[in-house]
C-alpha cells in the first residue's frame, strides 16, 4: 500500500503498525470444524453400500414374494374358434357317479367336499347319481357308465383304480390321478368325462398339508371343468403335487369363474 508524499518541510506521517493475526478462537493447534461426511467425499462409498444392501435384500425377498401366492395364473384345456374356452353348460347341472371299490378308505367325504368347492367357485350345481361298478374306458373288459334316461351323455365317473387299471387308462405309476373331459359333437361344451385315481398311492383322507386325497380330487375336478396346467407353484393346477397347496389359488379361481355361470346357457347359444 502506497501513501502520498508529505509536502516539503513536513515529516512523513506515521505508517500504521502491522496488525497481528487474530487469535484462533478454537485454541492452539485446532483448526476450523471438519465438514460432515457427505461433504468430505465419503458419500459415494456410503451410497454404494446402501445400494448393495438393497439389492441383496431384494434378491433374498424375491423368492418369498413369488411363493406367497398371488400369481393369478390359469389356462384352459380347449378353446373355441372365437378364443373362448370350452366349458360345461353353466345352466345345467353336472351329473356324476362314484366307484369307491378300489379306494383305500371311504373317500366319498372328500369327493363331496371337493364338489362343494367347485360349485362355490363356478356356480354350477352337481347332482350325485349314486355308486357304480363301471370303470373308465380303456380298462379291458370293464363295463362303462350307462347314459341315464333323458340325458344326452353318461355322468362323470370318479373311480379309484388299482395300479394295472390305472396304467390301462393312460396313467403312470408315479401319478396319483388323471382326468379326461369329453365334448359334445359341436365342441362347444363338455358333456361327460372321468377321473381315475391311483389307489396304489399312499395318501391319507382330507385336505390337510401333506399327501392327502382331497387336493388331488380337487385338481382333477379342475381339469374336468376345463382348466389346464399352469407353471405357478402356488396354484393347485400346477402339474407337480405341492403338499402345502391344499385348495384352489387365486388364478385357479379366476379361471373357474370364467368357466362358470357368468356366461350364457347352451340352449340360448344354440
BELUR-V576083 format. One record per residue. N is the residue number from 1. RES is the residue in one small letter. BURIAL is # if it has 24 or more other ideal C-beta (glycine too) atoms within 12 Angstrom, else .. Layout:
# BELUR-V576083
n={N	N}
res={RES	RES}
burial={BURIAL	BURIAL}
This chain:
# BELUR-V576083
n={1	2	3	4	5	6	7	8	9	10	11	12	13	14	15	16	17	18	19	20	21	22	23	24	25	26	27	28	29	30	31	32	33	34	35	36	37	38	39	40	41	42	43	44	45	46	47	48	49	50	51	52	53	54	55	56	57	58	59	60	61	62	63	64	65	66	67	68	69	70	71	72	73	74	75	76	77	78	79	80	81	82	83	84	85	86	87	88	89	90	91	92	93	94	95	96	97	98	99	100	101	102	103	104	105	106	107	108	109	110	111	112	113	114	115	116	117	118	119	120	121	122	123	124	125	126	127	128	129	130	131	132	133	134	135	136	137	138	139	140	141	142	143	144	145	146	147	148	149	150	151	152	153	154	155	156	157	158	159	160	161	162	163	164	165	166	167	168	169	170	171	172	173	174	175	176	177	178	179	180	181	182	183	184	185	186	187	188	189	190	191	192	193	194	195	196	197	198	199	200	201	202	203	204	205	206	207	208	209	210	211	212	213	214	215	216	217	218	219	220	221	222	223	224	225	226	227	228	229	230	231	232	233	234	235	236	237	238	239	240	241	242	243	244	245	246	247	248	249	250	251	252	253	254	255	256	257	258	259	260	261	262	263	264	265	266	267	268	269	270}
res={x	x	x	x	x	x	x	x	x	x	x	x	x	x	x	x	x	x	x	x	x	x	x	x	x	x	x	x	x	x	x	x	x	x	x	x	x	x	x	x	x	x	x	x	x	x	x	x	x	x	x	x	x	x	x	x	x	x	x	x	x	x	x	x	x	x	x	x	x	x	x	x	x	x	x	x	x	x	x	x	x	x	x	x	x	x	x	x	x	x	x	x	x	x	x	x	x	x	x	x	x	x	x	x	x	x	x	x	x	x	x	x	x	x	x	x	x	x	x	x	x	x	x	x	x	x	x	x	x	x	x	x	x	x	x	x	x	x	x	x	x	x	x	x	x	x	x	x	x	x	x	x	x	x	x	x	x	x	x	x	x	x	x	x	x	x	x	x	x	x	x	x	x	x	x	x	x	x	x	x	x	x	x	x	x	x	x	x	x	x	x	x	x	x	x	x	x	x	x	x	x	x	x	x	x	x	x	x	x	x	x	x	x	x	x	x	x	x	x	x	x	x	x	x	x	x	x	x	x	x	x	x	x	x	x	x	x	x	x	x	x	x	x	x	x	x	x	x	x	x	x	x	x	x	x	x	x	x	x	x	x	x	x	x	x	x	x	x	x	x}
burial={.	.	.	.	.	.	.	.	.	.	.	.	.	.	.	.	.	.	.	.	.	.	.	.	.	.	.	.	.	.	.	.	.	.	.	.	.	.	.	.	.	.	.	.	.	.	.	.	.	.	.	.	.	.	.	.	.	.	.	.	.	.	.	.	.	.	.	.	#	.	#	.	#	#	#	#	#	#	.	.	.	.	.	.	#	#	#	#	#	#	.	#	.	#	#	#	#	#	#	#	.	#	#	.	.	.	#	#	.	#	#	#	#	#	#	.	#	#	#	.	#	#	.	#	.	#	.	.	#	.	.	#	.	#	#	#	#	.	#	.	.	#	.	#	#	.	.	.	.	.	.	.	#	#	#	#	#	#	#	#	#	#	.	.	#	#	.	.	#	.	#	.	.	.	#	#	#	#	#	#	#	#	#	#	.	.	.	#	#	#	#	#	#	#	#	#	#	#	#	#	#	.	#	.	#	.	#	.	.	.	.	#	#	#	#	#	#	#	#	#	#	#	#	#	#	#	#	#	#	#	.	#	#	#	#	#	#	#	#	.	#	#	.	.	#	#	#	#	#	#	#	#	#	#	#	#	#	#	#	#	#	.	#	.	.	.	.	.	.	.}
